[in-house]
Amino acid sequence: MSNDINTPTVGGKGNYDGGYARFLKAYQEFKGECPRGVSLKIQKSGLRYNLLLQFKQPPTGKRSSKTANLECTPEGVIDGVKKAKLVSEALGTITSASEFWDWYDKTILGKNQIEDNLITYREIFQQLEDEYFAGYNRNTGRKRSRDIVSDLTSYHQSKGVYFDQFPNWDIHPTWEGFKAMLYTPLQNGEQLVGSKTFKERYYILKAIAKKSPNKDHLLKQLEPINPKQTRFTVKQRIGINAFKDWWFNTKQEAYTIRNSQHQSSRHSCLWVTGMTVMYGLRPTEIAAAVNLTKRYVTDDGVIIKALSD
């Protein structure tokens, strides 16, 4: 029977029969060449051994092990010492945690080749726009359309206005870009965190992150952030006469709109606004009602008068 049955399996990029002794000897000889603060570590997992780098990881500063794409061979040990020196230098020069991990992925893990596969903001924004207009109005159930002004307005207010805050649409999403957009100060000078704008920015970024090839990294950065809205607009009251004056003045202004489609949309919005105020109906109730402007006759002949009568 072979006496190799208890020989540990060497991890990394593959298994190496009889290579453990040579690997271990190289590890003992060269591990002392690592710079202060970064070391090589052999980690056992079952019968498998893996060669890792150990250092204080940003942003927590907790010392732990990290895979470094190292083979468990003498050559892998030498490569590990070189990478340890690179990590030590990067930790001393790169101040942003997200920038460090982007650098680590490219330089230590060798993920440069995925750069060409990362889609840009522009491509993601187009996907989100297409999904929006492929959906349905949540109040009426009507399919959204780019030919309907109110749908275009809703899209811009809910998504487009936030997409416009990215200065360059032709680069792939990064945490630095996310952070710049998320923490851009409010124009009115009020506190950003806890505002409705902060919450909406957060969920837009989350939607973008989910479509990015580096989504795990981006979502991990977003995870500890609390987007909960804690400050709300103070509600104001208006007298019925003041509302009627505003309504009639706005109605007159609507007739001056040259684009007939826009003018029709404005009149429709005013009509719904008037119905909600004068009759105390929700917009969804207005959409569902069949007797708003004309009477309704049931199947058994009962006449229900129009609300406008």
C-alpha positions as CSV (number, residue, x, y, z in Angstrom):
1,M,0.0,0.0,0.0
2,S,1.3,3.5,-0.8
3,N,2.5,5.5,2.1
4,D,1.3,8.7,0.4
5,I,-2.3,8.3,1.5
6,N,-1.9,11.0,4.2
7,T,0.1,13.4,2.2
8,P,-1.8,16.8,2.1
9,T,-3.2,18.0,-1.1
10,V,-1.6,21.3,-2.1
11,G,-4.0,24.0,-3.2
12,G,-3.6,27.1,-5.3
13,K,-3.9,26.5,-9.0
14,G,-3.7,22.8,-8.8
15,N,-2.4,19.7,-6.9
16,Y,1.2,18.7,-7.0
17,D,2.1,15.2,-6.1
18,G,5.3,15.0,-4.0
19,G,5.6,18.8,-4.1
20,Y,4.6,19.6,-0.5
21,A,8.1,19.1,0.9
22,R,9.7,21.4,-1.6
23,F,6.9,24.0,-1.3
24,L,7.2,23.9,2.6
25,K,11.0,24.3,2.4
26,A,10.7,27.3,0.1
27,Y,8.1,28.8,2.4
28,Q,10.3,28.5,5.4
29,E,13.3,30.0,3.5
30,F,11.5,33.0,1.9
31,K,8.7,34.1,4.2
32,G,11.1,36.3,6.1
33,E,11.6,38.4,2.9
34,C,8.1,39.8,3.2
35,P,7.8,43.4,4.3
36,R,6.6,44.4,7.7
37,G,2.8,44.3,8.0
38,V,2.3,41.8,5.1
39,S,3.1,38.1,5.4
40,L,2.6,34.8,3.7
41,K,0.4,32.3,5.3
42,I,-0.3,28.6,4.6
43,Q,-4.0,27.9,5.3
44,K,-5.3,24.4,5.7
45,S,-8.7,23.4,4.5
46,G,-9.3,19.7,5.0
47,L,-6.4,18.0,3.3
48,R,-5.8,21.0,1.0
49,Y,-3.3,23.7,1.7
50,N,-3.5,27.2,0.1
51,L,-0.9,30.0,0.1
52,L,-2.4,33.4,1.1
53,L,-1.3,36.9,1.9
54,Q,-2.1,38.3,5.4
55,F,-2.4,42.0,6.2
56,K,-4.6,44.6,7.8
57,Q,-7.4,45.0,5.3
58,P,-9.0,48.3,4.6
59,P,-11.3,49.9,5.6
60,T,-11.6,47.9,8.9
61,G,-7.9,47.6,9.7
62,K,-8.5,44.0,10.8
63,R,-5.7,41.6,10.0
64,S,-6.9,38.7,8.0
65,S,-5.9,36.4,5.1
66,K,-6.7,37.1,1.5
67,T,-6.3,35.0,-1.6
68,A,-3.6,36.2,-3.9
69,N,-3.7,33.8,-6.9
70,L,-0.5,32.0,-5.7
71,E,0.5,28.5,-6.5
72,C,1.6,26.2,-3.7
73,T,5.1,25.7,-5.3
74,P,8.5,27.2,-4.6
75,E,7.8,29.5,-7.5
76,G,4.5,30.5,-5.9
77,V,6.3,31.4,-2.7
78,I,8.7,33.7,-4.5
79,D,5.8,35.2,-6.4
80,G,4.0,35.7,-3.1
81,V,7.0,37.7,-1.6
82,K,6.9,40.0,-4.6
83,K,3.1,40.5,-4.2
84,A,3.5,41.1,-0.5
85,K,5.9,44.0,-1.3
86,L,3.4,45.4,-3.8
87,V,0.6,45.2,-1.2
88,S,2.8,46.9,1.4
89,E,3.5,49.7,-0.9
90,A,-0.1,50.1,-2.0
91,L,-1.3,50.2,1.6
92,G,1.1,53.1,2.3
93,T,0.0,55.1,-0.8
94,I,-3.6,54.4,-1.6
95,T,-5.9,56.1,1.0
96,S,-9.3,55.0,-0.4
97,A,-10.4,51.5,0.5
98,S,-12.4,51.0,-2.7
99,E,-9.4,52.2,-4.8
100,F,-7.2,49.7,-2.9
101,W,-9.4,46.8,-3.6
102,D,-9.8,47.8,-7.3
103,W,-6.0,47.9,-7.5
104,Y,-5.8,44.5,-5.6
105,D,-8.2,42.8,-8.1
106,K,-6.2,44.1,-11.1
107,T,-2.6,43.8,-9.8
108,I,-2.6,40.9,-7.3
109,L,-5.5,38.7,-8.6
110,G,-4.7,39.5,-12.3
111,K,-8.2,40.6,-13.2
112,N,-7.1,43.2,-15.8
113,Q,-8.7,41.1,-18.6
114,I,-12.2,41.7,-17.3
115,E,-12.0,45.4,-17.9
116,D,-13.0,45.1,-21.6
117,N,-16.1,43.1,-20.5
118,L,-17.5,45.8,-18.1
119,I,-20.5,47.6,-19.6
120,T,-20.7,51.3,-19.3
121,Y,-23.2,53.6,-17.5
122,R,-24.8,54.4,-20.8
123,E,-25.6,50.8,-21.5
124,I,-27.0,50.2,-18.0
125,F,-29.1,53.4,-18.2
126,Q,-30.5,52.2,-21.5
127,Q,-31.4,48.8,-19.9
128,L,-33.1,50.5,-17.0
129,E,-35.0,52.9,-19.4
130,D,-36.2,50.0,-21.5
131,E,-37.4,48.1,-18.5
132,Y,-39.3,51.1,-17.2
133,F,-41.2,51.6,-20.5
134,A,-41.8,47.9,-20.8
135,G,-43.7,48.1,-17.5
136,Y,-47.1,49.3,-16.5
137,N,-48.5,52.4,-14.7
138,R,-48.9,51.3,-11.1
139,N,-52.1,53.3,-10.7
140,T,-54.0,52.6,-13.9
141,G,-52.4,49.4,-15.1
142,R,-51.9,51.0,-18.5
143,K,-48.7,50.0,-20.4
144,R,-46.1,52.9,-20.3
145,S,-45.2,54.5,-23.5
146,R,-42.5,56.9,-24.7
147,D,-45.3,58.7,-26.7
148,I,-47.1,59.7,-23.5
149,V,-45.9,62.9,-21.9
150,S,-46.8,61.9,-18.4
151,D,-44.8,58.7,-18.7
152,L,-41.8,60.5,-20.0
153,T,-42.1,63.0,-17.1
154,S,-42.4,60.2,-14.6
155,Y,-39.3,58.5,-16.0
156,H,-37.2,61.6,-15.9
157,Q,-38.3,62.4,-12.3
158,S,-37.7,58.9,-11.0
159,K,-34.6,57.9,-13.0
160,G,-33.4,60.3,-15.6
161,V,-32.7,63.2,-13.2
162,Y,-30.3,60.9,-11.3
163,F,-28.6,59.4,-14.4
164,D,-27.8,63.0,-15.4
165,Q,-25.7,63.4,-12.3
166,F,-23.1,61.1,-13.7
167,P,-20.7,63.3,-15.7
168,N,-19.3,60.5,-18.0
169,W,-21.7,57.8,-19.2
170,D,-19.0,56.0,-21.3
171,I,-17.1,54.5,-18.4
172,H,-17.9,51.4,-16.3
173,P,-19.4,51.8,-12.8
174,T,-17.0,52.2,-9.9
175,W,-17.4,52.9,-6.2
176,E,-15.7,56.2,-6.6
177,G,-18.3,57.3,-9.1
178,F,-21.1,55.9,-7.0
179,K,-19.8,57.8,-3.9
180,A,-19.5,61.1,-5.8
181,M,-23.1,60.9,-7.0
182,L,-24.5,59.7,-3.7
183,Y,-22.9,62.4,-1.5
184,T,-23.3,65.4,-3.8
185,P,-24.6,68.2,-1.5
186,L,-28.2,69.3,-1.9
187,Q,-28.6,72.6,-3.8
188,N,-30.7,74.1,-1.0
189,G,-27.9,73.6,1.5
190,E,-29.9,71.3,3.7
191,Q,-28.6,68.1,5.2
192,L,-28.2,65.3,2.7
193,V,-28.3,62.1,4.7
194,G,-31.8,61.3,5.8
195,S,-33.4,63.3,2.9
196,K,-35.7,61.9,0.3
197,T,-33.1,62.7,-2.3
198,F,-30.5,60.6,-0.5
199,K,-32.9,57.7,-0.3
200,E,-33.7,57.8,-4.0
201,R,-30.1,58.2,-5.1
202,Y,-29.3,55.1,-3.0
203,Y,-31.8,52.9,-4.7
204,I,-30.9,54.2,-8.1
205,L,-27.3,53.2,-7.4
206,K,-28.4,49.8,-6.2
207,A,-30.3,49.2,-9.4
208,I,-27.2,50.2,-11.4
209,A,-25.0,48.0,-9.3
210,K,-27.1,45.0,-9.9
211,K,-26.5,45.3,-13.6
212,S,-22.7,45.7,-13.3
213,P,-20.3,42.8,-13.7
214,N,-18.6,44.1,-10.5
215,K,-21.9,44.1,-8.7
216,D,-20.6,42.1,-5.7
217,H,-18.1,44.8,-4.9
218,L,-20.5,47.7,-5.5
219,L,-23.3,46.1,-3.5
220,K,-20.9,45.3,-0.6
221,Q,-20.0,49.0,-0.5
222,L,-23.6,50.1,-0.4
223,E,-24.7,47.5,2.2
224,P,-23.6,49.4,5.4
225,I,-25.3,52.6,4.3
226,N,-28.7,53.4,5.8
227,P,-30.9,55.1,3.1
228,K,-33.9,55.6,5.4
229,Q,-35.6,58.9,5.1
230,T,-35.8,60.7,8.4
231,R,-36.7,64.2,7.3
232,F,-39.9,65.0,5.5
233,T,-41.4,68.1,3.8
234,V,-43.7,70.0,6.1
235,K,-47.3,69.7,4.8
236,Q,-49.1,72.9,3.9
237,R,-52.8,73.7,3.7
238,I,-54.6,75.7,1.1
239,G,-58.1,77.1,1.2
240,I,-60.6,75.9,-1.4
241,N,-60.9,79.4,-2.9
242,A,-57.2,79.8,-3.3
243,F,-57.1,76.3,-4.9
244,K,-59.8,77.3,-7.4
245,D,-58.1,80.5,-8.3
246,W,-54.8,78.6,-9.0
247,W,-56.7,75.9,-10.9
248,F,-58.5,78.4,-13.3
249,N,-55.3,80.4,-13.8
250,T,-53.3,77.3,-14.7
251,K,-56.1,76.1,-16.9
252,Q,-55.9,79.3,-18.9
253,E,-52.1,79.1,-19.2
254,A,-52.5,75.5,-20.5
255,Y,-54.3,76.9,-23.6
256,T,-51.1,78.8,-24.5
257,I,-49.1,75.6,-24.9
258,R,-48.4,75.2,-28.6
259,N,-47.7,71.4,-28.6
260,S,-51.2,69.9,-28.7
261,Q,-50.1,66.7,-27.1
262,H,-48.5,68.6,-24.2
263,Q,-51.5,70.8,-23.9
264,S,-53.9,67.8,-23.7
265,S,-51.7,66.2,-21.0
266,R,-51.7,69.4,-19.0
267,H,-55.5,69.6,-19.2
268,S,-55.8,66.0,-18.2
269,C,-53.6,66.5,-15.1
270,L,-55.6,69.5,-14.1
271,W,-58.8,67.6,-14.4
272,V,-57.5,64.8,-12.2
273,T,-56.2,67.4,-9.7
274,G,-59.6,69.1,-9.6
275,M,-61.4,65.8,-9.0
276,T,-59.2,64.7,-6.2
277,V,-59.6,68.0,-4.4
278,M,-63.3,68.7,-5.0
279,Y,-64.6,65.1,-4.6
280,G,-62.0,63.8,-2.2
281,L,-61.0,60.9,-4.5
282,R,-57.6,59.2,-4.8
283,P,-56.1,59.2,-8.3
284,T,-56.6,55.4,-8.4
285,E,-60.3,55.8,-7.6
286,I,-60.6,58.3,-10.4
287,A,-59.0,55.9,-12.8
288,A,-61.4,53.1,-11.7
289,A,-64.6,55.1,-11.6
290,V,-67.0,54.8,-14.5
291,N,-69.4,57.6,-13.5
292,L,-67.2,60.6,-13.2
293,T,-68.7,62.7,-16.0
294,K,-71.6,60.6,-17.2
295,R,-74.2,58.4,-15.6
296,Y,-73.7,54.7,-15.4
297,V,-76.4,52.0,-15.9
298,T,-75.8,48.7,-14.2
299,D,-76.7,45.3,-15.8
300,D,-80.0,45.3,-13.8
301,G,-81.0,48.8,-14.9
302,V,-80.0,50.8,-11.8
303,I,-78.9,54.3,-12.8
304,I,-75.9,55.8,-11.0
305,K,-75.6,59.5,-11.5
306,A,-72.4,61.1,-12.7
307,L,-70.3,62.7,-10.0
308,S,-70.0,65.8,-12.0
309,D,-73.8,66.4,-12.0
